[in-house]
Amino acid sequence: MAHKGSLVCVGLGMTLGSHLSPLARSHIEQADVVFAGVSDGIVELWLQRLHADVRSLQPHYREGQSRLHTYEAMVETMLAPVREGRRVVGAFYGHPGVFALPPHRAIERARAEGYAAHMEPGISAEDCLYADLGIDPGRVGCQHFEASQLMFYRRRLDTSAYLVLWQVGIAGDLSLARFSTPAEYRQVLVDVLAQDYPAAHPAIIYKVATLPIHPPRIEHTTLAGLVDADIDLHATVVLPPARALEVNHEIRERLRRLDQAVGYA
């Protein structure tokens, strides 16, 4: 049987005030409690104009503490008023399901305990990246990796597609407790990528604009240049394709014969 309390995790989008959907805004305004999963005080002040009871989740972050402990504390903080029968909204940057573990866990746990819980999407940094860099992911394909995950595991890269690397500012952090890693760690990332890309291959450092008055950061460099570049937690790195798409003649011929067999040719 469903309980009275509820949880909705909404996306605020990336640019303050510009990306909030009418449905997400409605959930915020009608909530009993709103938890702000944002790191910008200006965004929190803006949220307080929409709701009288906005509570920050940022105090749970501590340098040297595993982010897994931080995320668990955030989940339980959001669920406490849900269990009291209140309508709770978690408001997060961008899309609440993209590079945001607490919304997923909170929704899963709330549902398991019999509470209504769901997620409302938002405009993510990925959406802004496509617009600002003029990339159509359907043209040659686009692969996305969290930088540390790419380093920790053996992955196969397709150099005929775009490569998008997220959270490069903490690349190589085994502790899950740092807010940044130094250039030596990015050198390891570059060494991993150098197995598939030349050192002089173009690279783009991208950072979405969070205020309407600011432009996005779009800095062109090379793969080797990433080591000493200024890259924080919110910057994304894009590597354009290094080779052209390779025609699969065998599959094309098979499809041609199939077209003839079914009468399309």
Backbone as CSV, one residue per row, in Angstrom:
resi,resn,N_x,N_y,N_z,CA_x,CA_y,CA_z,C_x,C_y,C_z
1,MET,0.847,-1.195,0.000,0.000,0.000,0.000,0.881,1.243,0.000
2,ALA,0.549,2.220,-0.849,1.334,3.445,-0.942,1.118,4.317,0.282
3,HIS,2.184,4.962,0.743,2.102,5.884,1.868,1.852,7.299,1.371
4,LYS,1.592,8.194,2.283,1.200,9.550,1.921,2.347,10.379,1.360
5,GLY,3.540,10.244,1.918,4.661,11.057,1.467,5.041,10.770,0.025
6,SER,5.758,11.703,-0.597,6.163,11.522,-1.986,7.486,12.235,-2.242
7,LEU,8.153,11.813,-3.299,9.427,12.412,-3.698,9.455,12.605,-5.201
8,VAL,9.821,13.799,-5.637,10.057,14.070,-7.051,11.433,14.720,-7.171
9,CYS,12.297,14.158,-8.005,13.597,14.770,-8.278,13.509,15.447,-9.641
10,VAL,13.749,16.754,-9.649,13.589,17.532,-10.875,14.927,18.099,-11.327
11,GLY,15.015,18.407,-12.623,16.194,19.047,-13.175,15.971,20.534,-13.337
12,LEU,16.927,21.330,-12.892,16.852,22.782,-13.031,17.411,23.258,-14.359
13,GLY,18.014,22.345,-15.132,18.745,22.774,-16.304,20.096,23.329,-15.894
14,MET,20.837,23.839,-16.843,22.182,24.313,-16.566,22.273,25.827,-16.417
15,THR,21.520,26.571,-17.213,21.579,28.032,-17.157,20.465,28.553,-16.276
16,LEU,20.814,29.296,-15.271,19.888,29.734,-14.235,18.630,30.379,-14.805
17,GLY,17.478,29.803,-14.459,16.197,30.373,-14.826,15.758,30.119,-16.246
18,SER,16.682,29.757,-17.124,16.357,29.625,-18.543,15.858,28.235,-18.917
19,HIS,16.263,27.221,-18.176,16.018,25.840,-18.584,14.949,25.124,-17.761
20,LEU,14.409,25.765,-16.763,13.441,25.100,-15.882,12.127,24.875,-16.619
21,SER,11.658,23.636,-16.674,10.409,23.340,-17.366,9.216,23.757,-16.505
22,PRO,8.070,24.045,-17.117,6.872,24.392,-16.341,6.485,23.307,-15.345
23,LEU,6.655,22.024,-15.732,6.285,20.937,-14.828,7.220,20.881,-13.623
24,ALA,8.531,21.048,-13.859,9.474,21.049,-12.736,9.188,22.220,-11.806
25,ARG,8.905,23.369,-12.368,8.583,24.551,-11.561,7.341,24.294,-10.711
26,SER,6.337,23.652,-11.304,5.114,23.351,-10.567,5.388,22.427,-9.388
27,HIS,6.227,21.414,-9.593,6.564,20.501,-8.489,7.260,21.258,-7.361
28,ILE,8.167,22.163,-7.716,8.882,22.941,-6.698,7.911,23.806,-5.902
29,GLU,7.033,24.497,-6.606,6.109,25.424,-5.946,5.094,24.719,-5.070
30,GLN,4.726,23.480,-5.403,3.696,22.763,-4.652,4.268,21.841,-3.575
31,ALA,5.578,21.776,-3.470,6.199,20.879,-2.484,6.042,21.414,-1.067
32,ASP,6.193,20.521,-0.109,6.275,20.932,1.295,7.708,21.315,1.645
33,VAL,8.660,20.566,1.087,10.086,20.810,1.330,10.832,20.661,0.016
34,VAL,11.794,21.550,-0.245,12.632,21.455,-1.433,14.089,21.333,-0.992
35,PHE,14.757,20.305,-1.471,16.186,20.132,-1.202,16.969,20.545,-2.443
36,ALA,17.963,21.403,-2.253,18.754,21.931,-3.356,20.052,21.150,-3.494
37,GLY,20.168,20.407,-4.575,21.400,19.674,-4.860,22.281,20.465,-5.796
38,VAL,22.578,21.695,-5.425,23.386,22.595,-6.255,24.493,23.187,-5.406
39,SER,25.581,23.598,-6.065,26.740,24.111,-5.333,26.881,25.620,-5.449
40,ASP,25.910,26.267,-6.044,25.974,27.707,-6.286,24.958,28.427,-5.401
41,GLY,25.457,29.345,-4.556,24.577,30.085,-3.666,23.556,30.927,-4.404
42,ILE,23.919,31.402,-5.604,22.984,32.201,-6.393,21.782,31.352,-6.813
43,VAL,22.049,30.095,-7.176,20.962,29.202,-7.570,20.053,28.922,-6.374
44,GLU,20.645,28.741,-5.201,19.832,28.510,-4.009,18.950,29.718,-3.701
45,LEU,19.499,30.917,-3.833,18.698,32.125,-3.602,17.557,32.214,-4.607
46,TRP,17.828,31.841,-5.836,16.788,31.849,-6.872,15.690,30.839,-6.529
47,LEU,16.087,29.665,-6.044,15.099,28.660,-5.647,14.228,29.164,-4.500
48,GLN,14.820,29.931,-3.607,14.064,30.452,-2.469,12.993,31.444,-2.894
49,ARG,13.090,31.969,-4.098,12.031,32.822,-4.627,10.834,31.985,-5.076
50,LEU,11.084,30.690,-5.338,10.009,29.800,-5.767,9.375,29.061,-4.605
51,HIS,10.123,28.929,-3.498,9.618,28.158,-2.352,10.229,28.672,-1.059
52,ALA,9.430,28.669,-0.014,9.876,29.235,1.263,10.802,28.313,2.037
53,ASP,10.721,27.008,1.791,11.518,26.044,2.567,12.473,25.299,1.641
54,VAL,13.609,25.924,1.357,14.646,25.321,0.519,15.838,24.976,1.403
55,ARG,16.248,23.721,1.380,17.332,23.249,2.241,18.474,22.716,1.370
56,SER,19.672,23.171,1.654,20.827,22.786,0.855,21.343,21.408,1.238
57,LEU,21.753,20.649,0.226,22.394,19.355,0.451,23.916,19.472,0.456
58,GLN,24.435,20.649,0.155,25.879,20.826,0.023,26.667,20.596,1.311
59,PRO,26.112,20.906,2.512,26.899,20.659,3.736,27.331,19.210,3.930
60,HIS,26.721,18.285,3.191,27.115,16.876,3.322,28.472,16.602,2.682
61,TYR,28.920,17.485,1.768,30.226,17.301,1.141,31.332,17.698,2.103
62,ARG,32.362,16.858,2.194,33.533,17.173,3.016,34.778,16.661,2.296
63,GLU,35.775,17.517,2.211,37.055,17.109,1.629,37.628,15.951,2.437
64,GLY,38.010,14.886,1.738,38.564,13.716,2.401,37.544,12.657,2.755
65,GLN,36.269,12.976,2.631,35.216,11.988,2.898,34.753,11.381,1.591
66,SER,34.607,10.073,1.551,34.158,9.399,0.346,32.824,9.971,-0.105
67,ARG,32.701,10.211,-1.405,31.444,10.716,-1.934,30.314,9.721,-1.749
68,LEU,30.640,8.443,-1.609,29.593,7.453,-1.362,28.908,7.709,-0.023
69,HIS,29.681,8.120,0.994,29.086,8.481,2.285,28.266,9.759,2.156
70,THR,28.772,10.689,1.376,28.048,11.937,1.149,26.713,11.664,0.484
71,TYR,26.723,10.837,-0.545,25.497,10.548,-1.276,24.475,9.834,-0.404
72,GLU,24.959,8.924,0.447,24.045,8.215,1.345,23.376,9.186,2.312
73,ALA,24.158,10.141,2.820,23.591,11.142,3.729,22.559,12.002,3.010
74,MET,22.814,12.349,1.755,21.853,13.128,0.978,20.550,12.362,0.781
75,VAL,20.668,11.095,0.460,19.477,10.265,0.248,18.618,10.235,1.504
76,GLU,19.241,9.961,2.651,18.477,9.871,3.890,17.911,11.222,4.305
77,THR,18.629,12.293,3.995,18.122,13.632,4.302,16.847,13.920,3.516
78,MET,16.822,13.542,2.240,15.628,13.770,1.430,14.478,12.867,1.840
79,LEU,14.795,11.654,2.263,13.734,10.696,2.582,13.110,10.931,3.955
80,ALA,13.818,11.597,4.863,13.274,11.805,6.212,11.904,12.483,6.186
81,PRO,11.716,13.629,5.496,10.381,14.230,5.457,9.382,13.441,4.619
82,VAL,9.867,12.658,3.643,8.966,11.790,2.888,8.310,10.809,3.840
83,ARG,9.110,10.246,4.738,8.587,9.275,5.715,7.647,9.913,6.729
84,GLU,7.719,11.241,6.836,6.796,11.974,7.711,5.498,12.325,7.001
85,GLY,5.390,11.879,5.726,4.172,12.129,4.973,4.167,13.416,4.181
86,ARG,5.322,13.992,3.933,5.386,15.285,3.261,5.755,15.118,1.781
87,ARG,5.374,16.114,0.991,5.714,16.153,-0.436,7.098,16.798,-0.572
88,VAL,8.044,16.029,-1.064,9.442,16.472,-1.111,9.904,16.558,-2.558
89,VAL,10.659,17.607,-2.839,11.279,17.771,-4.154,12.791,17.899,-3.972
90,GLY,13.532,17.152,-4.759,14.981,17.323,-4.837,15.287,18.030,-6.143
91,ALA,15.881,19.193,-6.066,16.165,20.002,-7.255,17.663,19.956,-7.552
92,PHE,18.009,19.458,-8.717,19.409,19.232,-9.062,19.772,19.936,-10.368
93,TYR,21.075,20.239,-10.505,21.586,20.819,-11.742,21.215,19.947,-12.939
94,GLY,20.999,20.596,-14.072,20.856,19.858,-15.320,19.743,18.844,-15.273
95,HIS,20.066,17.627,-15.638,19.155,16.483,-15.580,19.439,15.737,-14.278
96,PRO,18.442,15.489,-13.442,18.706,14.872,-12.137,19.174,13.425,-12.200
97,GLY,19.114,12.831,-13.390,19.568,11.449,-13.513,20.906,11.309,-14.200
98,VAL,21.562,12.430,-14.511,22.837,12.396,-15.229,23.963,12.837,-14.303
99,PHE,24.893,11.915,-14.028,25.994,12.164,-13.094,25.453,12.690,-11.755
100,ALA,24.412,12.058,-11.287,23.810,12.413,-10.002,23.271,11.139,-9.372
101,LEU,24.036,10.551,-8.475,23.657,9.283,-7.856,22.529,9.416,-6.827
102,PRO,22.525,10.450,-5.966,21.485,10.539,-4.937,20.050,10.503,-5.451
103,PRO,19.698,11.196,-6.548,18.308,11.105,-7.008,17.884,9.682,-7.358
104,HIS,18.748,8.941,-8.050,18.416,7.572,-8.405,18.203,6.716,-7.152
105,ARG,19.126,6.823,-6.217,19.022,6.001,-5.008,17.823,6.392,-4.143
106,ALA,17.580,7.694,-4.055,16.453,8.153,-3.233,15.134,7.677,-3.814
107,ILE,14.994,7.748,-5.132,13.760,7.296,-5.770,13.589,5.789,-5.603
108,GLU,14.649,5.041,-5.815,14.581,3.588,-5.649,14.182,3.208,-4.223
109,ARG,14.806,3.878,-3.247,14.519,3.548,-1.847,13.105,3.964,-1.453
110,ALA,12.677,5.133,-1.930,11.318,5.594,-1.616,10.279,4.626,-2.175
111,ARG,10.470,4.197,-3.409,9.528,3.245,-4.010,9.517,1.918,-3.262
112,ALA,10.711,1.459,-2.870,10.798,0.191,-2.128,10.072,0.267,-0.797
113,GLU,9.982,1.482,-0.225,9.301,1.665,1.052,7.824,2.011,0.876
114,GLY,7.345,2.034,-0.366,5.927,2.243,-0.611,5.498,3.669,-0.861
115,TYR,6.458,4.557,-1.135,6.126,5.961,-1.396,6.135,6.238,-2.902
116,ALA,5.304,7.173,-3.310,5.313,7.606,-4.710,6.585,8.407,-4.962
117,ALA,7.301,8.062,-6.015,8.562,8.754,-6.320,8.836,8.646,-7.806
118,HIS,9.269,9.758,-8.397,9.641,9.731,-9.804,10.598,10.873,-10.116
119,MET,11.094,10.877,-11.350,12.083,11.859,-11.796,11.524,12.647,-12.969
120,GLU,11.761,13.957,-12.946,11.424,14.817,-14.075,12.727,15.265,-14.737
121,PRO,12.875,15.038,-16.044,14.145,15.365,-16.712,14.378,16.860,-16.819
122,GLY,15.623,17.196,-17.083,16.008,18.585,-17.292,17.050,18.676,-18.391
123,ILE,17.355,19.897,-18.805,18.391,20.114,-19.817,19.752,19.893,-19.170
124,SER,20.503,18.951,-19.688,21.785,18.575,-19.090,22.946,19.301,-19.757
125,ALA,24.129,19.142,-19.159,25.346,19.697,-19.769,25.598,19.072,-21.133
126,GLU,25.196,17.817,-21.300,25.350,17.164,-22.600,24.513,17.869,-23.658
127,ASP,23.275,18.217,-23.322,22.416,18.928,-24.267,23.038,20.260,-24.675
128,CYS,23.570,20.980,-23.692,24.197,22.281,-23.973,25.447,22.111,-24.817
129,LEU,26.190,21.040,-24.546,27.422,20.770,-25.299,27.127,20.607,-26.787
130,TYR,26.096,19.834,-27.118,25.746,19.639,-28.524,25.420,20.972,-29.195
131,ALA,24.690,21.830,-28.469,24.297,23.118,-29.040,25.485,24.063,-29.173
132,ASP,26.301,24.162,-28.121,27.401,25.128,-28.118,28.546,24.730,-29.048
133,LEU,28.806,23.432,-29.171,29.915,22.973,-30.015,29.461,22.587,-31.417
134,GLY,28.160,22.627,-31.673,27.658,22.298,-33.001,27.848,20.846,-33.372
135,ILE,27.677,19.957,-32.399,27.872,18.524,-32.632,26.509,17.843,-32.755
136,ASP,26.339,17.074,-33.809,25.164,16.213,-33.952,25.613,14.785,-33.650
137,PRO,25.193,14.222,-32.510,25.682,12.886,-32.144,25.252,11.797,-33.114
138,GLY,24.260,12.096,-33.971,23.817,11.091,-34.930,24.616,11.074,-36.217
139,ARG,25.521,12.037,-36.389,26.254,12.107,-37.662,27.300,11.006,-37.768
140,VAL,28.181,10.901,-36.791,29.196,9.828,-36.809,29.197,9.042,-35.499
141,GLY,28.281,9.376,-34.591,28.239,8.693,-33.303,28.960,9.476,-32.227
142,CYS,28.609,9.202,-31.001,29.189,9.930,-29.873,29.264,8.991,-28.676
143,GLN,30.454,8.832,-28.116,30.639,7.950,-26.958,31.001,8.787,-25.743
144,HIS,30.414,8.428,-24.624,30.598,9.188,-23.389,31.197,8.284,-22.315
145,PHE,32.200,8.807,-21.613,32.799,8.073,-20.510,33.104,9.025,-19.362
146,GLU,32.899,8.559,-18.158,33.437,9.260,-16.995,34.932,8.996,-17.009
147,ALA,35.741,10.042,-16.847,37.178,9.941,-17.085,37.840,8.869,-16.224
148,SER,37.533,8.852,-14.950,38.160,7.864,-14.072,37.755,6.443,-14.453
149,GLN,36.486,6.250,-14.811,36.041,4.917,-15.211,36.804,4.433,-16.438
150,LEU,37.068,5.352,-17.365,37.837,4.983,-18.541,39.250,4.551,-18.161
151,MET,39.791,5.146,-17.090,41.128,4.801,-16.636,41.139,3.491,-15.846
152,PHE,40.097,3.241,-15.071,40.092,2.089,-14.170,39.781,0.771,-14.884
153,TYR,39.101,0.855,-16.026,38.652,-0.355,-16.714,39.158,-0.362,-18.154
154,ARG,39.237,-1.538,-18.717,39.650,-1.680,-20.107,38.435,-1.450,-20.995
155,ARG,38.439,-0.355,-21.752,37.329,-0.031,-22.636,37.839,0.046,-24.070
156,ARG,36.968,-0.216,-25.009,37.333,-0.135,-26.415,36.775,1.159,-26.989
157,LEU,37.658,2.023,-27.477,37.242,3.307,-28.027,37.081,3.217,-29.541
158,ASP,36.064,3.902,-30.043,35.841,4.001,-31.478,36.297,5.390,-31.909
159,THR,37.461,5.464,-32.520,38.037,6.767,-32.866,37.398,7.403,-34.094
160,SER,36.399,6.755,-34.686,35.667,7.371,-35.785,34.468,8.167,-35.264
161,ALA,34.232,8.109,-33.963,33.140,8.848,-33.331,33.711,9.922,-32.414
162,TYR,32.863,10.843,-31.977,33.275,11.817,-30.964,33.478,11.094,-29.636
163,LEU,34.436,11.555,-28.856,34.667,11.042,-27.512,34.444,12.181,-26.525
164,VAL,33.530,11.979,-25.583,33.220,12.985,-24.565,33.616,12.422,-23.202
165,LEU,34.475,13.152,-22.511,34.984,12.717,-21.210,34.463,13.651,-20.126
166,TRP,33.833,13.067,-19.124,33.214,13.829,-18.043,34.056,13.743,-16.780
167,GLN,33.991,14.778,-15.969,34.656,14.853,-14.672,36.166,14.624,-14.794
168,VAL,36.751,15.243,-15.806,38.199,15.131,-16.018,38.961,15.794,-14.867
169,GLY,38.360,16.763,-14.196,39.025,17.452,-13.091,39.356,16.565,-11.908
170,ILE,38.678,15.409,-11.798,38.996,14.454,-10.726,39.437,13.115,-11.314
171,ALA,39.989,13.165,-12.518,40.435,11.941,-13.189,41.436,11.181,-12.330
172,GLY,41.205,9.887,-12.185,42.135,9.024,-11.469,41.969,8.993,-9.970
173,ASP,40.908,9.593,-9.431,40.704,9.619,-7.986,40.164,8.275,-7.503
174,LEU,41.037,7.455,-6.938,40.630,6.148,-6.406,39.893,6.258,-5.073
175,SER,40.114,7.364,-4.367,39.556,7.516,-3.020,38.088,7.923,-3.036
176,LEU,37.613,8.498,-4.135,36.262,9.082,-4.221,36.061,10.161,-3.163
177,ALA,37.143,10.788,-2.737,37.058,11.755,-1.646,37.686,13.097,-1.991
178,ARG,38.143,13.275,-3.208,38.798,14.524,-3.589,37.880,15.378,-4.456
179,PHE,38.141,16.668,-4.461,37.407,17.586,-5.323,38.202,17.927,-6.574
180,SER,39.469,17.472,-6.638,40.301,17.686,-7.820,41.503,16.753,-7.740
181,THR,42.111,16.515,-8.895,43.374,15.792,-8.953,44.347,16.620,-9.788
182,PRO,45.650,16.559,-9.469,46.639,17.404,-10.165,47.004,16.878,-11.539
183,ALA,47.871,17.615,-12.209,48.241,17.332,-13.600,48.814,15.935,-13.788
184,GLU,49.513,15.422,-12.770,50.113,14.094,-12.904,49.053,13.019,-13.169
185,TYR,47.868,13.216,-12.619,46.787,12.248,-12.827,46.218,12.372,-14.235
186,ARG,46.138,13.615,-14.732,45.674,13.798,-16.108,46.688,13.235,-17.099
187,GLN,47.959,13.216,-16.706,48.958,12.607,-17.573,48.657,11.120,-17.762
188,VAL,48.217,10.465,-16.704,47.840,9.051,-16.824,46.662,8.902,-17.780
189,LEU,45.674,9.800,-17.663,44.535,9.766,-18.581,44.995,9.972,-20.016
190,VAL,45.867,10.940,-20.233,46.386,11.198,-21.578,47.140,9.988,-22.102
191,ASP,47.887,9.318,-21.247,48.615,8.119,-21.664,47.645,7.020,-22.104
192,VAL,46.523,6.899,-21.395,45.508,5.916,-21.790,44.943,6.271,-23.166
193,LEU,44.613,7.544,-23.363,44.045,7.976,-24.634,45.056,7.907,-25.768
194,ALA,46.350,8.078,-25.443,47.402,8.063,-26.465,47.565,6.690,-27.107
195,GLN,46.937,5.671,-26.537,46.952,4.357,-27.170,46.099,4.349,-28.440
196,ASP,45.190,5.318,-28.545,44.285,5.381,-29.693,44.358,6.691,-30.467
197,TYR,44.897,7.743,-29.842,44.942,9.058,-30.477,46.372,9.596,-30.442
198,PRO,46.788,10.334,-31.478,48.114,10.959,-31.442,48.147,12.108,-30.443
199,ALA,49.314,12.438,-29.936,49.450,13.488,-28.923,48.957,14.839,-29.423
200,ALA,49.075,15.062,-30.738,48.666,16.346,-31.314,47.204,16.369,-31.732
201,HIS,46.458,15.327,-31.403,45.046,15.284,-31.805,44.273,16.404,-31.127
202,PRO,43.368,17.070,-31.842,42.608,18.181,-31.250,41.764,17.734,-30.060
203,ALA,41.650,18.613,-29.087,40.798,18.390,-27.923,40.114,19.711,-27.584
204,ILE,38.899,19.620,-27.084,38.128,20.804,-26.709,37.786,20.712,-25.237
205,ILE,38.111,21.754,-24.485,37.701,21.848,-23.081,36.421,22.680,-23.054
206,TYR,35.369,22.099,-22.525,34.048,22.759,-22.563,33.482,22.892,-21.151
207,LYS,32.892,24.045,-20.905,32.209,24.278,-19.638,30.957,25.083,-19.920
208,VAL,29.824,24.541,-19.542,28.539,25.158,-19.849,28.371,26.468,-19.082
209,ALA,27.666,27.401,-19.676,27.361,28.664,-18.997,26.228,28.441,-18.011
210,THR,26.432,28.814,-16.755,25.392,28.637,-15.735,24.599,29.909,-15.482
211,LEU,25.092,31.045,-15.985,24.361,32.303,-15.896,24.135,32.842,-17.301
212,PRO,22.966,33.419,-17.570,22.666,33.901,-18.928,23.645,34.951,-19.428
213,ILE,24.301,35.671,-18.525,25.208,36.749,-18.932,26.611,36.237,-19.245
214,HIS,26.873,34.960,-18.998,28.200,34.399,-19.234,28.195,33.505,-20.469
215,PRO,29.258,33.538,-21.269,29.373,32.608,-22.400,29.913,31.266,-21.909
216,PRO,29.694,30.207,-22.674,30.318,28.930,-22.309,31.824,29.001,-22.527
217,ARG,32.554,28.153,-21.828,33.985,28.053,-22.072,34.216,27.034,-23.179
218,ILE,34.841,27.457,-24.246,35.188,26.574,-25.358,36.650,26.834,-25.687
219,GLU,37.522,25.975,-25.202,38.965,26.168,-25.367,39.550,25.029,-26.186
220,HIS,40.209,25.378,-27.278,40.799,24.376,-28.158,42.258,24.127,-27.767
221,THR,42.599,22.860,-27.635,43.960,22.476,-27.303,44.254,21.149,-27.991
222,THR,45.213,20.409,-27.481,45.541,19.085,-28.020,45.435,18.057,-26.906
223,LEU,45.505,16.805,-27.288,45.488,15.746,-26.279,46.615,15.956,-25.281
224,ALA,47.830,16.200,-25.753,48.968,16.431,-24.858,48.759,17.680,-24.014
225,GLY,48.096,18.691,-24.576,47.878,19.935,-23.856,46.919,19.837,-22.697
226,LEU,46.174,18.731,-22.610,45.232,18.558,-21.504,45.937,18.428,-20.157
227,VAL,47.171,17.953,-20.178,47.888,17.701,-18.919,48.024,18.978,-18.097
228,ASP,48.423,20.061,-18.726,48.677,21.308,-18.005,47.530,22.315,-18.112
229,ALA,46.431,21.918,-18.696,45.296,22.825,-18.861,44.573,23.021,-17.532
230,ASP,43.836,24.111,-17.438,43.018,24.408,-16.264,41.690,23.676,-16.416
231,ILE,41.547,22.560,-15.727,40.352,21.730,-15.855,39.814,21.436,-14.455
232,ASP,38.635,21.970,-14.143,38.041,21.707,-12.838,36.979,20.625,-12.948
233,LEU,36.280,20.390,-11.853,35.318,19.294,-11.777,34.191,19.435,-12.784
234,HIS,33.866,20.677,-13.170,32.701,20.907,-14.030,33.060,20.990,-15.511
235,ALA,34.340,20.868,-15.851,34.757,20.948,-17.247,34.671,19.580,-17.916
236,THR,34.332,19.602,-19.186,34.206,18.399,-19.995,35.210,18.479,-21.143
237,VAL,35.725,17.342,-21.547,36.692,17.303,-22.647,36.089,16.520,-23.810
238,VAL,36.210,17.081,-25.005,35.691,16.441,-26.218,36.841,16.216,-27.189
239,LEU,36.968,14.994,-27.680,37.925,14.670,-28.741,37.141,14.387,-30.021
240,PRO,37.362,15.168,-31.078,36.704,14.900,-32.358,37.183,13.567,-32.935
241,PRO,36.487,13.052,-33.938,36.923,11.791,-34.560,38.342,11.892,-35.105
242,ALA,39.070,10.788,-34.993,40.451,10.743,-35.481,40.562,10.049,-36.827
243,ARG,39.485,9.406,-37.266,39.509,8.726,-38.564,38.099,8.712,-39.138
244,ALA,38.013,8.456,-40.425,36.708,8.417,-41.089,35.995,7.107,-40.773
245,LEU,34.679,7.131,-40.948,33.903,5.899,-40.800,34.367,4.874,-41.830
246,GLU,34.439,3.621,-41.408,34.892,2.550,-42.292,33.690,1.753,-42.793
247,VAL,33.553,1.681,-44.101,32.407,1.001,-44.696,32.467,-0.499,-44.404
248,ASN,31.346,-1.058,-44.001,31.227,-2.498,-43.789,30.615,-3.095,-45.059
249,HIS,31.475,-3.471,-45.997,31.006,-3.954,-47.292,30.218,-5.251,-47.169
250,GLU,30.605,-6.118,-46.264,29.919,-7.404,-46.097,28.459,-7.200,-45.697
251,ILE,28.229,-6.319,-44.718,26.862,-6.076,-44.261,26.053,-5.338,-45.325
252,ARG,26.683,-4.397,-46.014,25.968,-3.687,-47.082,25.518,-4.647,-48.178
253,GLU,26.397,-5.579,-48.547,26.032,-6.553,-49.574,24.912,-7.463,-49.078
254,ARG,24.976,-7.852,-47.836,23.915,-8.695,-47.268,22.566,-7.971,-47.306
255,LEU,22.578,-6.676,-46.965,21.345,-5.891,-46.985,20.858,-5.675,-48.415
256,ARG,21.814,-5.517,-49.379,21.412,-5.366,-50.777,20.677,-6.605,-51.256
257,ARG,21.201,-7.798,-50.917,20.550,-9.035,-51.310,19.203,-9.181,-50.637
258,LEU,19.101,-8.725,-49.382,17.831,-8.790,-48.666,16.793,-7.880,-49.332
259,ASP,17.232,-6.706,-49.769,16.338,-5.782,-50.478,15.770,-6.462,-51.751
260,GLN,16.656,-7.159,-52.466,16.206,-7.842,-53.667,15.207,-8.957,-53.343
261,ALA,15.468,-9.666,-52.249,14.610,-10.788,-51.881,13.209,-10.339,-51.483
262,VAL,13.103,-9.200,-50.849,11.781,-8.737,-50.375,11.141,-7.760,-51.349
263,GLY,11.832,-7.484,-52.460,11.238,-6.648,-53.491,11.455,-5.175,-53.359
264,TYR,12.418,-4.750,-52.538,12.700,-3.307,-52.396,13.604,-2.792,-53.502
265,ALA,14.386,-3.683,-54.101,15.352,-3.246,-55.109,14.729,-3.288,-56.501
